[in-house]
Amino acid sequence: MASEGTTAVRLTYFDMRGRAEAIRLLLHATQTDFDDRRVVDKDDWEGLKPTLPFERLPVYEDSGRLLCECHAILRYLGRGGPPVARDDLHRAELDAVADALAELREDLWRFNWRENYYEHLETYARDVLLPRLRQLEAWLARTSESDEWFGVAFSHVDCLAYCYLDEIDAFFPVVLARFPRLAELHARVASLPGISDYLASAARPPVFGMGIAGPKVDPRVTLAPDRPFANPWTPPLDLAPFERNQRRLTEIEG
């Protein structure tokens, strides 16, 4: 990753994973030199927001051209890589699973905005996550001869899948463990050159996003004591209390 201002390629988002993380993974996987700009100041955000096409992030810039909306950015970047579909029908199937993954992530995020959501982890896992992961694993086997990727090679769709599965692994590890093909896909993406270095670095935000109880902190990471969560909506936050309050589901019946 380049220092800001040294390359024509820039990704702008907040200092959290959220809607930009799959894009970051793809850029690192393709060894793209880019500025990973994080908006952490209220005044900066208020000045930037009116200039954006839909007043939201992320945005991707390349040689002065700007592209918005995370899934449009991913599809654009994905077209620049090796072929990942056998034919037009298979390409449409990849689009279908990308749309499904986007909806699954949105539902998981909405769950974390419910009042006292942490009291309903097992119910959500049993009634929502388990059947949806069964469907996703079946689709992986349906669309890929090798079960290695959703396409014939690694693609932006696998980055989306990783982000969804990684959040499940963080908060519902017992659920992901029931689906070996999906767990293997999660591990396979994490091991790719470029991605593995990023995941192990301090550059990766420890915060998934903002929930009803504040920052949603990855309970698997060791927090740096001198790195508060800077964001445009609150004063800088010490993440340790939020990390200690994260709920994880490690057992489930049924």
C-alpha positions as CSV (number, residue, x, y, z in Angstrom):
1,M,0.0,0.0,0.0
2,A,1.4,3.3,-1.0
3,S,1.5,6.5,1.1
4,E,-1.2,9.0,0.4
5,G,-0.4,11.1,-2.6
6,T,2.1,8.8,-4.3
7,T,-0.2,6.9,-6.6
8,A,-3.2,7.7,-8.9
9,V,-5.3,5.0,-7.3
10,R,-7.1,5.8,-4.1
11,L,-9.8,4.1,-2.0
12,T,-11.6,6.3,0.4
13,Y,-13.6,5.0,3.3
14,F,-13.8,5.2,7.1
15,D,-11.3,3.5,9.5
16,M,-13.3,0.3,9.6
17,R,-13.9,-2.7,7.4
18,G,-17.6,-2.3,6.5
19,R,-18.3,-1.8,2.8
20,A,-14.7,-1.2,1.8
21,E,-13.0,-4.4,3.1
22,A,-13.8,-6.6,0.1
23,I,-12.3,-3.9,-2.2
24,R,-9.2,-3.7,0.0
25,L,-8.8,-7.5,-0.2
26,L,-9.0,-7.5,-4.0
27,L,-6.6,-4.7,-4.4
28,H,-4.1,-6.4,-2.1
29,A,-4.6,-9.7,-3.9
30,T,-3.8,-8.1,-7.2
31,Q,-0.8,-6.3,-5.7
32,T,-2.3,-2.9,-6.7
33,D,-0.4,0.1,-5.3
34,F,-3.1,2.3,-3.8
35,D,-3.8,5.0,-1.2
36,D,-6.1,3.6,1.5
37,R,-7.6,6.9,2.7
38,R,-9.5,6.8,6.0
39,V,-11.9,9.6,6.9
40,V,-11.6,10.0,10.6
41,D,-12.5,13.6,11.2
42,K,-16.0,15.2,11.5
43,D,-15.0,18.3,9.6
44,D,-13.3,16.3,6.8
45,W,-16.4,14.1,6.4
46,E,-18.8,17.1,6.4
47,G,-16.7,18.7,3.7
48,L,-16.3,15.6,1.6
49,K,-19.9,14.3,1.8
50,P,-21.5,16.9,-0.4
51,T,-18.9,16.2,-3.1
52,L,-19.8,12.5,-3.4
53,P,-22.3,11.3,-6.1
54,F,-24.6,9.8,-3.5
55,E,-23.1,11.3,-0.3
56,R,-21.7,8.1,0.9
57,L,-18.5,6.0,0.9
58,P,-16.6,4.1,-0.3
59,V,-15.3,5.8,-3.5
60,Y,-12.6,4.6,-5.8
61,E,-10.4,7.0,-7.8
62,D,-8.0,6.0,-10.6
63,S,-6.2,8.7,-12.7
64,G,-8.8,11.3,-11.9
65,R,-11.8,9.2,-12.5
66,L,-14.2,8.5,-9.6
67,L,-16.4,5.4,-9.1
68,C,-18.9,5.0,-6.2
69,E,-20.9,2.2,-4.7
70,C,-19.0,-0.7,-3.3
71,H,-20.4,-3.5,-5.5
72,A,-19.9,-1.5,-8.6
73,I,-16.3,-0.9,-7.6
74,L,-15.8,-4.6,-7.0
75,R,-17.3,-5.6,-10.3
76,Y,-15.2,-3.0,-12.1
77,L,-12.0,-4.2,-10.5
78,G,-13.0,-7.8,-11.0
79,R,-13.2,-7.4,-14.8
80,G,-9.5,-6.5,-14.9
81,G,-8.4,-9.9,-13.6
82,P,-8.2,-13.3,-15.2
83,P,-11.4,-14.9,-16.6
84,V,-13.5,-16.3,-13.7
85,A,-16.5,-17.6,-15.6
86,R,-17.0,-20.3,-18.3
87,D,-19.7,-18.5,-20.2
88,D,-22.4,-15.8,-19.9
89,L,-24.6,-18.1,-17.8
90,H,-21.9,-18.8,-15.3
91,R,-21.1,-15.1,-15.2
92,A,-24.7,-14.4,-14.3
93,E,-24.5,-17.1,-11.6
94,L,-21.5,-15.2,-10.1
95,D,-23.5,-12.0,-10.1
96,A,-26.3,-13.9,-8.4
97,V,-24.2,-15.2,-5.6
98,A,-22.6,-11.7,-5.2
99,D,-26.1,-10.2,-4.8
100,A,-27.0,-12.9,-2.3
101,L,-23.8,-12.3,-0.3
102,A,-24.6,-8.6,-0.2
103,E,-28.0,-9.3,1.2
104,L,-26.7,-11.8,3.8
105,R,-24.2,-9.2,5.0
106,E,-26.8,-6.5,5.2
107,D,-29.1,-8.8,7.3
108,L,-26.2,-9.6,9.6
109,W,-25.5,-5.9,10.1
110,R,-29.2,-5.2,10.7
111,F,-29.2,-7.9,13.4
112,N,-26.6,-5.9,15.2
113,W,-28.7,-2.8,15.2
114,R,-31.5,-4.6,17.1
115,E,-32.0,-3.8,20.7
116,N,-30.3,-6.3,23.0
117,Y,-29.3,-8.3,19.9
118,Y,-26.7,-10.2,22.0
119,E,-29.5,-11.9,23.8
120,H,-30.6,-13.5,20.6
121,L,-27.4,-14.9,19.1
122,E,-28.4,-18.5,19.3
123,T,-31.8,-17.9,17.8
124,Y,-30.3,-15.9,14.9
125,A,-27.7,-18.6,14.4
126,R,-30.2,-21.4,14.4
127,D,-33.0,-19.8,12.5
128,V,-31.1,-17.6,10.0
129,L,-27.4,-18.4,9.7
130,L,-27.6,-22.2,9.6
131,P,-30.1,-22.4,6.7
132,R,-28.5,-19.6,4.8
133,L,-25.0,-21.1,5.0
134,R,-26.4,-24.5,3.9
135,Q,-27.7,-22.7,0.8
136,L,-24.5,-20.9,0.2
137,E,-22.4,-24.1,0.5
138,A,-24.7,-25.9,-1.9
139,W,-24.3,-23.0,-4.3
140,L,-20.5,-23.2,-4.1
141,A,-20.6,-26.9,-5.0
142,R,-23.1,-26.1,-7.8
143,T,-21.1,-23.4,-9.6
144,S,-17.6,-24.6,-9.1
145,E,-16.1,-28.0,-10.3
146,S,-13.3,-27.8,-7.7
147,D,-15.2,-26.2,-4.8
148,E,-12.2,-23.9,-4.5
149,W,-13.8,-20.7,-5.7
150,F,-17.2,-19.5,-6.7
151,G,-15.8,-19.1,-10.2
152,V,-13.2,-20.9,-12.2
153,A,-10.5,-18.8,-10.5
154,F,-10.3,-16.4,-7.5
155,S,-12.5,-13.3,-8.0
156,H,-14.1,-10.4,-6.3
157,V,-17.0,-12.7,-5.4
158,D,-14.6,-14.7,-3.2
159,C,-13.6,-11.4,-1.5
160,L,-17.3,-10.7,-0.7
161,A,-17.7,-14.3,0.6
162,Y,-14.6,-13.9,2.8
163,C,-15.9,-10.8,4.4
164,Y,-19.2,-12.4,5.3
165,L,-17.7,-15.6,6.5
166,D,-15.0,-13.7,8.5
167,E,-17.7,-11.8,10.4
168,I,-19.5,-15.1,11.2
169,D,-16.2,-16.6,12.3
170,A,-15.6,-13.7,14.6
171,F,-19.0,-13.8,16.3
172,F,-20.5,-17.2,15.5
173,P,-17.4,-19.5,15.1
174,V,-19.4,-22.6,16.0
175,V,-21.7,-22.0,13.1
176,L,-18.9,-21.6,10.4
177,A,-17.3,-24.8,11.7
178,R,-20.3,-26.8,10.6
179,F,-19.6,-25.9,6.9
180,P,-16.2,-27.3,5.9
181,R,-16.3,-26.1,2.3
182,L,-17.1,-22.5,3.4
183,A,-14.5,-22.7,6.2
184,E,-11.9,-23.9,3.7
185,L,-12.8,-21.0,1.3
186,H,-12.5,-18.6,4.2
187,A,-9.0,-20.0,5.0
188,R,-8.0,-20.1,1.3
189,V,-8.7,-16.5,0.7
190,A,-6.9,-15.5,3.9
191,S,-3.8,-17.4,2.7
192,L,-3.4,-15.6,-0.7
193,P,-0.3,-13.6,-1.2
194,G,-1.0,-9.9,-0.6
195,I,-4.2,-10.7,1.4
196,S,-2.3,-12.7,4.1
197,D,0.2,-9.8,4.5
198,Y,-2.7,-7.3,4.8
199,L,-4.6,-9.4,7.3
200,A,-1.6,-9.7,9.5
201,S,-0.7,-6.0,9.4
202,A,-1.7,-3.1,11.6
203,A,-3.3,-1.5,8.5
204,R,-6.3,-3.7,8.8
205,P,-9.0,-2.0,10.9
206,P,-10.0,-3.9,14.1
207,V,-13.6,-2.5,13.7
208,F,-16.1,-4.2,11.5
209,G,-18.6,-1.3,11.7
210,M,-20.8,0.7,14.0
211,G,-23.6,-1.2,15.8
212,I,-26.3,-0.2,18.3
213,A,-23.9,-0.6,21.2
214,G,-21.0,1.3,19.4
215,P,-18.0,0.0,17.4
216,K,-18.3,-3.7,16.5
217,V,-14.8,-4.8,17.4
218,D,-13.2,-8.0,16.1
219,P,-12.8,-10.1,19.3
220,R,-10.0,-12.2,17.7
221,V,-7.5,-9.3,17.3
222,T,-5.1,-7.9,19.9
223,L,-5.8,-4.2,20.1
224,A,-3.0,-1.7,20.0
225,P,-3.1,0.3,23.2
226,D,-2.2,3.5,21.4
227,R,-4.7,3.2,18.6
228,P,-8.1,4.8,19.5
229,F,-11.0,4.5,17.1
230,A,-11.1,7.8,15.3
231,N,-14.3,8.4,13.4
232,P,-16.5,11.3,12.2
233,W,-19.4,10.6,14.5
234,T,-17.9,10.5,18.0
235,P,-14.8,11.7,19.8
236,P,-11.9,9.1,19.5
237,L,-12.9,6.0,21.4
238,D,-10.8,3.5,23.4
239,L,-11.8,0.2,21.8
240,A,-10.9,-2.0,24.8
241,P,-14.2,-1.7,26.6
242,F,-16.2,-2.4,23.4
243,E,-14.0,-5.4,22.7
244,R,-14.6,-6.9,26.2
245,N,-18.3,-6.5,25.7
246,Q,-18.5,-8.3,22.3
247,R,-20.7,-11.5,22.5
248,R,-19.5,-14.6,20.7
249,L,-21.6,-17.8,20.2
250,T,-19.3,-20.8,20.8
251,E,-22.1,-23.4,21.4
252,I,-25.4,-24.1,19.7
253,E,-28.1,-26.7,20.0
254,G,-29.8,-28.4,17.2
